[in-house]
């Protein structure tokens, strides 16, 4: 039986990928995911259902043709719409004989003295279950039904909780100098720096907005700022100091605004030059060593002026949650409450933008489901 607290299941699927549903990434590796839990446990979980087999499930078992979007590294349904993905998943569940009850919101779960678990609805209805899989999501985009209620259910059954926080979320800025650059998008090499150490570094596209910063680079980096208040440093256009030096070497007579503006959007170039305390019309050949160093610093090691984040209402996923160490890594069964299984976003794992969090959901949902089913079958055979 599938109990869905909203009017229909899979509402978050419908809004994913701008309504197109980026079902999976084209490729995946361990570095695409973050957790405070054991890397070995993460590795074991991803080995239970490899990416190529997950893709085959959608394309062969469900009959959903997928197409690769090379530029973004994502897999989309060939129809380029999310609804067929959601509908085919629900139909597959029903075809296997599962009863889908909507809306049936689980308000409370408790151990049944006679064995198993009791689930309580808001209207007083109760259900007894031998096994329960908690797939309630996190706190991100609560209008879709993932309002954080699953955390309370998990805690009531003996689990601890790492404070949930918005991840894959736009970051805000109160720097007035960047407000006029809204709409500029370009690749950057971003670095998250915690305690003077670079903890992650990647090249992706950054978008400057009216409120701050977004785009894949910032969404991927956001959890470091939200959770650890990391410095998010960027190299504009992912260019190195050596590249800039070589580029300027033969352009000594060129003014700074042109010498930088040839490789960056002109409005951005002017803001950065002024941040380096240089005149826009200064000629590159007249720069002293300290002046050149200041300019290279804002071009290659620029700390984004971040003042906050856009919150759970727009965050694509939730960080934090139930620690992986509180589950049996082979089955995802709770160590504190036998018969309870947890999967998906409620766990302390987040992936990069681009279908990675769906991959985590599919893999852990399958493992929890199959583990629960095997346990029920084993108990039935024993009796």
C-alpha positions in Angstrom: 0.0 0.0 0.0 1.2 3.5 -0.9 0.1 6.2 1.4 0.4 9.7 -0.1 -0.3 12.8 2.0 -0.9 15.0 -1.0 -3.7 14.8 -3.5 -1.5 13.0 -5.9 1.9 11.3 -5.7 5.1 12.5 -7.3 4.4 16.2 -7.4 8.1 17.1 -7.1 8.7 15.0 -10.3 6.3 17.3 -12.1 8.4 20.5 -11.4 11.8 19.0 -11.9 14.0 20.1 -14.8 11.8 23.1 -15.5 8.9 20.7 -16.1 10.9 18.4 -18.3 12.2 16.1 -15.5 15.9 15.4 -15.6 15.4 11.7 -14.8 19.1 10.8 -14.4 22.6 12.1 -15.0 24.4 10.7 -18.0 27.3 9.7 -15.7 28.0 9.6 -12.0 30.8 9.2 -9.5 31.1 9.4 -5.7 32.3 13.0 -5.8 28.9 14.0 -7.1 27.4 13.4 -3.7 27.9 14.9 -0.2 27.2 13.3 3.1 28.7 13.5 6.6 28.3 9.7 6.8 30.8 7.0 5.8 32.0 7.2 2.2 32.2 3.4 2.2 28.5 3.1 3.0 27.7 5.5 0.1 29.9 3.4 -2.2 28.1 0.2 -1.2 24.7 1.8 -1.7 25.5 2.9 -5.3 26.8 -0.5 -6.1 23.3 -2.0 -5.4 21.9 -0.5 -8.6 24.3 0.8 -11.1 23.4 3.9 -13.2 23.2 1.9 -16.4 20.8 -0.5 -14.8 18.6 2.4 -13.5 18.5 3.8 -17.0 17.5 0.4 -18.4 14.7 0.2 -15.8 13.2 3.5 -17.1 13.8 2.7 -20.8 13.0 -1.0 -20.9 10.9 -1.9 -17.9 8.8 1.3 -17.9 9.0 2.0 -21.7 10.1 5.6 -21.2 12.6 6.6 -23.9 15.3 8.9 -22.6 17.5 11.3 -24.5 20.9 12.7 -23.5 21.5 16.4 -23.2 25.2 16.5 -23.6 25.6 20.2 -22.7 24.1 19.7 -19.2 25.0 16.0 -18.7 21.4 15.1 -18.0 18.9 12.5 -19.3 15.4 13.7 -20.1 12.4 11.8 -21.3 12.2 11.9 -25.1 8.7 13.6 -24.8 10.4 16.5 -22.9 7.6 16.5 -20.3 7.7 15.4 -16.7 4.1 14.2 -16.4 4.5 11.0 -18.4 7.4 10.1 -16.1 5.3 10.5 -13.0 2.2 8.8 -14.5 4.2 5.8 -15.8 5.8 5.3 -12.3 2.3 5.4 -10.7 0.9 3.1 -13.3 3.8 0.6 -12.7 3.0 0.6 -9.0 -0.7 -0.1 -9.6 0.1 -2.8 -12.2 1.9 -4.6 -9.4 -1.2 -4.7 -7.3 -0.3 -1.8 -5.0 -3.2 0.2 -3.5 -2.5 3.9 -3.7 -4.4 6.0 -1.1 -4.6 9.7 -1.5 -4.7 11.9 0.4 -3.7 9.7 3.4 -1.4 11.7 5.6 0.6 9.8 8.2 0.5 11.9 11.3 2.1 9.4 13.7 3.8 6.0 13.7 4.2 3.9 16.8 5.2 0.4 17.6 2.3 -2.1 17.8 2.6 -4.1 21.1 1.5 -7.1 19.1 4.3 -6.6 16.5 4.7 -4.4 13.5 3.8 -0.7 13.3 0.7 1.4 13.7 0.1 4.3 11.3 -2.3 7.1 12.3 -4.1 9.4 10.0 -5.3 12.9 11.0 -8.9 11.7 10.9 -8.2 9.0 13.5 -7.9 6.2 11.0 -5.3 3.5 11.8 -3.4 1.0 9.7 -1.3 -1.9 10.9 1.9 -2.7 8.9 4.5 -5.3 9.2 7.0 -3.1 7.4 7.0 0.6 6.7 9.1 2.5 4.2 9.5 6.2 5.1 10.0 8.1 1.8 8.7 11.5 2.9 11.3 13.8 1.4 12.9 16.7 3.2 11.8 20.3 3.5 12.5 21.7 0.0 9.6 23.1 -2.0 7.0 22.2 0.7 4.1 23.0 -1.6 4.8 19.7 -3.3 4.3 17.8 0.0 7.8 17.5 1.3 7.2 19.7 4.3 9.6 18.1 6.7 7.0 16.0 8.6 9.0 12.8 7.9 11.7 14.1 10.3 9.3 14.1 13.2 8.2 10.6 12.4 11.8 9.4 12.3 12.6 11.0 15.6 9.6 9.6 17.3 11.0 6.1 16.4 14.4 6.6 17.8 16.4 8.4 15.2 18.5 11.5 15.6 18.5 14.3 13.1 21.3 16.5 11.6 19.7 19.9 11.3 18.0 20.2 7.8 19.2 23.0 5.6 18.3 24.2 2.1 20.7 22.9 -0.6 21.0 23.5 -4.3 19.6 26.9 -3.5 20.2 30.4 -5.0 22.4 32.6 -2.8 21.5 36.2 -2.0 23.7 39.3 -2.0 23.2 42.8 -0.6 26.2 44.1 -2.8 24.6 46.9 -4.8 27.4 46.8 -7.3 26.2 43.4 -8.6 22.5 44.3 -8.7 23.0 46.0 -12.0 24.6 42.9 -13.5 21.5 40.8 -13.4 21.2 38.4 -16.3 24.9 37.9 -16.9 25.8 34.2 -17.1 29.2 32.7 -17.7 31.3 29.8 -16.7 33.4 30.0 -13.6 35.8 27.9 -11.6 34.4 27.9 -8.1 36.0 26.9 -4.9 34.5 26.4 -1.5 37.0 27.3 1.2 36.5 26.2 4.8 39.1 27.1 7.4 41.5 28.1 4.7 41.2 24.8 2.9 39.6 24.2 -0.5 37.0 21.5 0.2 35.5 21.4 -3.4 36.4 22.9 -6.7 34.5 22.6 -10.1 33.8 24.5 -13.3 30.2 25.3 -14.0 28.0 28.2 -15.2 27.2 31.1 -12.8 24.2 33.4 -13.2 24.0 36.8 -11.6 20.4 37.7 -10.6 18.6 40.7 -9.2 18.9 39.2 -5.7 22.3 37.5 -5.9 23.7 34.5 -7.6 22.3 31.3 -9.1 23.1 28.9 -11.9 24.6 25.4 -11.6 27.9 26.6 -10.1 26.2 28.4 -7.2 23.6 25.8 -6.7 26.3 23.1 -6.4 28.3 25.3 -4.1 25.4 26.5 -2.0 25.4 23.8 0.7 29.0 24.7 1.7 27.9 28.3 2.4 24.6 27.4 4.1 26.0 24.7 6.3 29.6 25.8 6.9 29.6 29.5 5.9 32.4 28.7 3.5 33.9 31.3 1.3 32.8 30.8 -2.3 35.5 32.0 -4.5 35.3 32.2 -8.3 37.7 32.5 -11.3 35.6 34.3 -13.9 35.3 32.4 -17.2 37.4 29.8 -15.4 40.6 31.6 -16.6 43.9 31.2 -14.7 46.3 34.0 -13.7 48.8 32.5 -16.2 46.2 32.8 -19.0 45.5 36.5 -18.2 49.2 37.3 -17.9 49.9 35.8 -21.3 46.9 37.5 -22.8 47.9 40.9 -21.6 51.6 40.6 -22.5 51.0 41.6 -26.1 48.4 44.2 -25.2 50.3 46.7 -23.2 48.7 49.7 -24.9 45.2 48.4 -24.4 43.0 50.1 -21.7 42.0 47.8 -18.8 38.3 48.0 -19.7 39.0 46.6 -23.1 41.7 44.2 -22.1 39.4 42.6 -19.5 36.2 43.2 -21.5 37.4 41.3 -24.5 37.2 38.1 -22.4 34.4 38.9 -19.9 31.0 40.7 -20.3 31.8 44.4 -20.4 29.6 45.4 -17.5 31.2 42.7 -15.3 34.7 43.7 -16.4 34.1 47.3 -15.4 32.8 46.4 -11.9 35.8 44.1 -11.3 38.4 46.6 -12.5 36.9 49.2 -10.1 37.0 46.6 -7.3 40.7 46.2 -8.0 41.0 50.0 -7.4 42.0 50.7 -10.9 40.8 53.2 -13.5 38.9 51.8 -16.4 41.2 53.7 -18.9 44.5 52.7 -17.3 46.8 51.0 -19.9 47.9 47.5 -19.1 51.5 48.2 -19.8 51.6 50.9 -17.1 50.4 48.6 -14.3 52.8 48.1 -11.4 53.2 44.6 -9.9 50.8 45.3 -7.0 48.2 46.8 -9.4 48.4 43.7 -11.6 48.1 41.4 -8.5 45.0 43.2 -7.4 43.4 42.8 -10.8 44.4 39.1 -11.0 42.9 38.6 -7.6 39.4 39.9 -8.5 39.5 38.0 -11.8 40.7 34.6 -10.4 40.1 34.6 -6.7 36.9 36.6 -6.3 34.9 35.9 -3.1 31.3 36.1 -3.9 29.6 38.7 -1.7 26.9 36.4 -0.1 24.5 37.6 2.5 22.0 34.7 2.7 20.1 32.0 0.8 16.7 31.9 -0.8 15.4 29.3 1.6 13.5 26.0 1.5 10.7 27.4 -0.7 13.0 27.3 -3.8 15.8 24.9 -2.7 15.9 21.8 -4.9 16.9 19.5 -2.1 17.4 19.4 1.7 20.7 18.7 3.3 21.1 17.1 6.7 18.5 14.6 7.9 18.8 11.1 9.4 22.4 9.9 9.6 23.3 7.0 7.4 25.0 5.3 10.4 21.5 4.7 12.0 20.5 2.3 9.2 21.6 -1.1 8.1 23.6 -0.2 5.0 22.6 -3.5 3.3 18.9 -3.0 3.7 18.3 0.6 4.8 16.3 -0.8 7.8 16.3 1.3 10.9 18.7 0.1 13.7 16.4 1.5 16.3 13.0 0.4 15.0 13.0 -3.0 13.2 10.5 -3.0 10.3 11.1 0.7 9.5 13.1 1.6 6.4 14.2 5.0 5.2 15.1 6.2 1.8 15.6 9.3 -0.4 15.9 12.9 0.7 15.2 12.3 4.4 18.7 10.8 4.6 21.9 12.8 5.1 22.9 12.7 1.4 22.7 15.3 -1.3 23.8 15.2 -4.9 24.9 17.9 -7.4 22.3 19.5 -9.7 21.5 17.5 -12.8 19.6 14.3 -11.9 21.9 13.1 -9.1 19.3 13.5 -6.4 16.8 11.5 -8.5 19.4 8.8 -8.8 19.8 8.7 -5.0 16.0 8.5 -4.7 15.7 5.7 -7.2 18.5 3.6 -5.8 17.6 3.9 -2.1 13.9 3.5 -2.8 14.5 0.3 -4.7 16.8 -1.1 -2.0 14.4 -0.2 0.8 11.4 -1.7 -1.1 13.1 -4.9 -2.0 14.6 -5.3 1.5 11.1 -4.9 3.1 9.5 -7.3 0.7 12.1 -9.9 1.3 11.7 -9.6 5.0 7.9 -10.0 4.7 8.3 -13.1 2.5 10.9 -14.6 4.9 8.5 -14.1 7.8 5.7 -15.6 5.9 7.7 -18.7 4.9 8.8 -19.2 8.5 5.1 -19.3 9.6 
